[in-house]
Amino acid sequence: MTADVSRDIKKDVNGSLITGVLLSILGVIAIAAPNFTTIFAETWIAAILIFAGFTKLVYATQTRDRGGFIWKLLLSGLYIATGIMLFVYPYTGVLTLTLLLGTFLLTEGTFELILAFQLRPQANWTWILSDGIITLVLGAMIWFQWPFNAPWLLGTLVGISIIFTGVSRVMFSLNARSTLNPSDETA
């Protein structure tokens, strides 16, 4: 029984390791072709918005007797219309998403700085200060280089995220593998 469980765990660890390697490779490809990755990410967001809009539309019709039907209907229309606009005008969608990302990072960085100074009496408050400064600088870089950075920025960030996911999966799998085989370390 324990041999079967051990075999299943090793199989899961190996599967996780392979997944991590594949994700890392896909992340490198995403960074190597950032324009394609940006359009892919923008199209994916469009599809999600359209699907969410239709889901909200179904919910609105199912709950029309509970009040707020017009608002639910308008909200579903907003989701669907925004998704369709992103499909029909992908470059404009990329410009908009990039500008929104820059605005988000500027706002987050500002809030992090305010939080850091409120936590100043506590130990290690400088980590939050550093996070705020870096986030603010990244947001400013996006804003000041917009719209020239829009075609490649989102794809590059998606690629970086995929690489880090892959590397963390590989490292986790290697750690699990070494825990399963403690005799390999001593040999």
N, C-alpha and C positions, 0 to 999 in steps of 0.2 A: 504494500500500500504506500509506504513512504517513498519507494523507488518511483512509483507512478507520479506522485505529487512532485518529487524532485525533478523528474523528467518534464512535467508540465511547466514548472517554474522556469527551468532552463530554456524551454521552448518560448515562453513569454519574454524572457530576458533577451534571447536572440532576436525575436521578432521586434522588440523595442529597439535593439541596437541597429538592426537593418533599417527600421523606420527613421531613426535618428540620422543615419548616414544619408538616406534618400532625401530627407528634409534639408540637410546641409547642402547637398548637391543642388536641390531645387532653389534654395536661397541664393547660391552663387549664380545660377542661371538667371534668377530674377534680377539680381544686381547687374549682371552682364547685359541684360536687355530691359533696362528700366522703363523705356517708353511703352513697350508691350505690356509689361507688368502693371504700369500705371493704368492703361486702358482696361486691362483685365480687372483690376481692383475696382475701377469706376463702374464697369459693367456689372460686376458682382453686387455692388452697392445698389445699383439701379434695380437689379432683379429682386434683391431683398426688399426694397421699398415697395415694388409692385406687388410682390407676394403678401407683404404685411398689409398693404392697402386692401387687397381683396379679402384677406382674413378679417380686417376691421369691418369691411362691408358686410360680410356674412354675419359677423357679431351684431352689427347695427340692425340688420333685418330680423335677426333672431330675438333681439331684446327691444324692439321698437315700442313695446307697450310699457317699458320700465322708465321711460323718460329720456330726454336728451337725444332723441333719434336724429334730429337735424344736425346736431353737433357731431355725433358719431359718423353720420353720412359725410359731412364736410371734411372731417379728419381723414376718413378713408379716401376721399377724393384727392386730398392734398398728397397723401402717400403715393397714390397711383399716378397722379399728374407729375409729381417730382421724379418718380422712377422712369416714367415715359420720357420726360425732358432729358434725363441723363442718358437714356438710350439714343434719343434722336440727335442730341447735341453733346457727344462725348467730350469734345475738347473744352467746351464751356463748362461742363460738369467737372472736369479735371481742374480747371482754373478755380472754380468755386470751392471744391473740396480742399484744394491746396490753401486757399485763402482762409477757409474755416479752420484748418489745422493750425495755421500760423496764429490766428486769433485765439484759438483754444490754448496754445502753448504760452502766448503772451499773458493771457488771463491766469492760467495755472501758475506761471512763474511769479506773477505779482502776488497771488494769494499765498504761495509758498514763502515768499519773502516776508510778508506780513506775519504769517504763522511763525517763521523762524525768530523774528524779533519779539514775538509774544512768548516764545518758549526760551528766550535767551538765558534766563536764570538756570535752566536745566542743563545737565551734562549732555554733551554731544549735539547741542542745538546747531552747531555749524554744519552738520550733515544736511539738515533741512535747508539751511542758508545756501549751501553749495548746490543742492538740487534746484532751488529757486533760481539761482543765478544762471545755471546751465540751461534750464527750461526757458527762462526769459531770453537768453542769447539765441537759442534755437528758434524760438518764435520770431525774434527780430530778424534773424537771418532769412527765414521764410518770407516774411513781409517785405524786407528790403530788396530781395532778389525776385520777387513775384512780378510779372508772370513768367519770367524766363526759366525759373526752376520747376514750374508746374509739370512739364512733360516727363521729367525723370524723378522728381522727388518722392511721390507716393510709391512708385515701383521700387525705388531704392530702400525706402523704409520698410516696405513689405518684405523685401529680400533679406534685410538685416534681421527682422523679426523671425523669419523662417530659419535663418542660419542659427540664431540663438536658441530657438526651439529645438532644432536638430542636435546642436552641440550639447544642450542640457540633457536631451534624451540619451545621447551616446554616453555621456559621463555617468548618468544615473544607471544605465544598463551595465557599464563596466564596473561600477561600484557594487551593483547587485551580483554580478558575476563573480567578483572577488570574494564577496560574502558567502556565496554558495560553494566556492572552491578555496577554502582557507589553506589547503595543502599546497596549492599552486604558488602561493606567496613564499612559503618556507623552502620550497625546492630550489 
